[in-house]
């Protein structure tokens, strides 16, 4: 019975694995091991699998659990801070191609954004959720999500394109 | 082209099209292991490790706290059981009986107590089967002879609580003798002549221990404060003296911390007698003085005479 249920669960998970993996990797970059987040989310999702009413809603079901796990994690962020240095080192060692380097830079910049803006941007730009879906996941209005996306992109652009030296010299003559 | 100058969308596209670092097989394998192995044990590096650690820490600390509280409250209750208040003391020729109302609590052999007091604290208590007797024996042995004598001479009340803390044992510290007007305990006259023969004699009607009179003397000077004058006034009233006083202090100055006495007047008289006394003092500016005065009280604390040795020493 349990094996059957497990197979069913994994069959639903398989199509969304890539998106879920990318989201977790981007979301907890520099904070914790994203494999742990994935596994914790999957275990909880499996335990509450019977509560899932429609298989079509599996993606949002999985992400909503992941966001709750992350929320709990943030409450205990201080205790887990020792993971940071290890995680950054591990990520750095994964860079093999130019694309990997680009993505690494992007994740580094994303990690400096506020949680809500970062999460909205990752869900929208990397994971491929619609604004409406993000609004439902975060339990906020669509305009709030839009606002977060705009502000997040603006900050991200600033982070990835620092002001030229000449402009800085103008602002600070000394 | 610098990577940092690439458009943001291009970076997002790169992230979106990047191959997963963890394959589905790896994730599903780990997931299956977690499910079959009970889950929690496999999350050693994850979030739940911390939750579990915190929970166990909380449970342990709560258990310790409850245990400590129970232990302390149990000990307190045990101490409360040992508290007894002795309200009456009876005696005959052979025994001292400490009682609570009409119920005898402790019986002491008169001779034994006397011997123990005489021999001092070096002697160990005699073995008895009665726990209470043993307790009071121990207590009396550790009791300083002079302290016991003084307490017994003081008349109406013997309160062992007033004795030094070192005399008390856990069970003996709350023995209290009240309402002892029924019994007057005196040290016999033999105590004065020969310490070896001293003994406790009860129901004596001797008045030798009563103090006939006490002289109270007060000294006031230019530094005396209003509370000093007030204290003397209250003591005089307590002694039954008609007492009146008035005091003026020098004007307040910013540079002066003390406000010296400028002048004062005290009038005292004992009602029903013609004994009266007036003290009037005028002090020169920045002058000093010393006034000694007082009264004599009887054993009830009532004034019977005013001090004749009023001394006024005034100097500039």
HADDOCK unambig.tbl for C-alpha pairs under 7 A between the chains (distance, minus, plus):
assign (segid A and resid 14 and name CA) (segid B and resid 24 and name CA) 6.65 0.50 0.50
assign (segid A and resid 17 and name CA) (segid B and resid 24 and name CA) 6.36 0.50 0.50
assign (segid A and resid 18 and name CA) (segid B and resid 20 and name CA) 6.03 0.50 0.50
assign (segid A and resid 21 and name CA) (segid B and resid 20 and name CA) 6.44 0.50 0.50
assign (segid A and resid 22 and name CA) (segid B and resid 20 and name CA) 6.68 0.50 0.50
assign (segid A and resid 36 and name CA) (segid B and resid 46 and name CA) 5.37 0.50 0.50
assign (segid A and resid 39 and name CA) (segid B and resid 31 and name CA) 5.92 0.50 0.50
assign (segid A and resid 42 and name CA) (segid B and resid 31 and name CA) 6.94 0.50 0.50
assign (segid A and resid 43 and name CA) (segid B and resid 31 and name CA) 6.74 0.50 0.50
assign (segid A and resid 43 and name CA) (segid B and resid 35 and name CA) 6.92 0.50 0.50
assign (segid A and resid 73 and name CA) (segid B and resid 47 and name CA) 6.47 0.50 0.50
assign (segid A and resid 99 and name CA) (segid B and resid 14 and name CA) 6.31 0.50 0.50
assign (segid A and resid 102 and name CA) (segid B and resid 3 and name CA) 6.75 0.50 0.50
assign (segid A and resid 102 and name CA) (segid B and resid 11 and name CA) 6.45 0.50 0.50
assign (segid A and resid 103 and name CA) (segid B and resid 11 and name CA) 6.54 0.50 0.50
assign (segid A and resid 103 and name CA) (segid B and resid 14 and name CA) 6.50 0.50 0.50
assign (segid A and resid 103 and name CA) (segid B and resid 15 and name CA) 5.39 0.50 0.50
assign (segid A and resid 106 and name CA) (segid B and resid 11 and name CA) 6.71 0.50 0.50
assign (segid A and resid 125 and name CA) (segid B and resid 12 and name CA) 6.15 0.50 0.50
assign (segid A and resid 126 and name CA) (segid B and resid 12 and name CA) 6.15 0.50 0.50
assign (segid A and resid 126 and name CA) (segid B and resid 15 and name CA) 6.34 0.50 0.50
assign (segid A and resid 126 and name CA) (segid B and resid 16 and name CA) 4.81 0.50 0.50
assign (segid A and resid 127 and name CA) (segid B and resid 16 and name CA) 6.96 0.50 0.50
assign (segid A and resid 157 and name CA) (segid B and resid 8 and name CA) 6.88 0.50 0.50
assign (segid A and resid 160 and name CA) (segid B and resid 4 and name CA) 5.25 0.50 0.50
assign (segid A and resid 161 and name CA) (segid B and resid 4 and name CA) 5.72 0.50 0.50
assign (segid A and resid 161 and name CA) (segid B and resid 5 and name CA) 5.94 0.50 0.50
